[in-house]
Amino acid sequence: MQHKMKDEESKSHHTKEGAWRSLKENLKALYKPRNILILGSYGAGKSSFINTVITALTGEYRLYADIGCGSRHNTTRLHRIPREDYWNPNSEDDQSLNLPTFIDIMGLDPQLSDADNGDSLNSKLMNLIINGHLQENCDLLDLGKQLKERVEIQKEPGNSDLSVDIIVLVISADNSSSQISLAEDIYAEANTKTKQIPVFAVITKVDKCELSKARIKDIEDVICSILCISSNHVLLCNNYQFNHIPDIQEDIAILEFLNKLCDPGLKTIDLINVIIPPAASVQEHSTNNTILGRIVLIGILGLMLSFTMSVLYNIINRI
């Protein structure tokens, strides 16, 4: 009987209702909606992925995020998509769910990433977004030009409501090799700069590429290695388009992935820099300790001498 109950529970988890129920539990446990930054190169399917996730949630496909077309950027601004923009359920209980804010930006050029340079153009741009220094609708193309020309940027004060809680790297399966340097930049920004931020990855256009399952698994392994994440932090996704035919299994996979992004156990950690005193100060501190030690030693020797003289004096008096 116990085994049957476990089987039924496992089966219900892999239904859309089960995935949605599990997601709701996590959303209710969060004290506020999370800010999820979607990163990737141009044409990777970042905006399409956001639209796909919202479609899996609402059952209705709409262009919540602008989709690029042709050889030009369509998303050129910092575009935040809060739950109020896409979530309007009939149930009052569901209206208060802490569904995330998706942060959509323009595609990053992998050629502007440099694994040997922790201060690349992409790194600077990501750092400004991650720490909440850029306002809604910030012109990212213009900002990129200023950063490239090394113009001093007037940063907004860091705003915790705008700072990033989760990073999702979106990679196109048909052009993954050119995006490796970008993944290395993202790892550095998410782990070694001002914060430690949970990172996930999405491999899109799996249905449109001619790669074998083994080759796609190789891409997944490479991304996991660079980002230092496990394979359960990676989603293989076929993005929805206009007039899409509902795919229950795809919806379930997306909702389960979103459930991981909204896990209350995931935390963003502010890194604290360790300040080591200059060598001169260390030497001076050592010298002070040496002098103090000598003073203490002299004091102890004085007490011992005084005690010895007192003992000798008592012996002489008895004689």
Helices and strands as residue ranges (DSSP letters): H 2-13, H 16-29, E 35-39, H 46-58, E 79-81, H 83-86, H 92-95, E 101-104, G 110-112, H 121-130, H 140-148, E 166-172, G 173-175, G 177-179, H 180-191, E 195-196, E 199-204, H 213-227, G 231-233, E 234-237, H 248-261, E 269-270, H 279-318
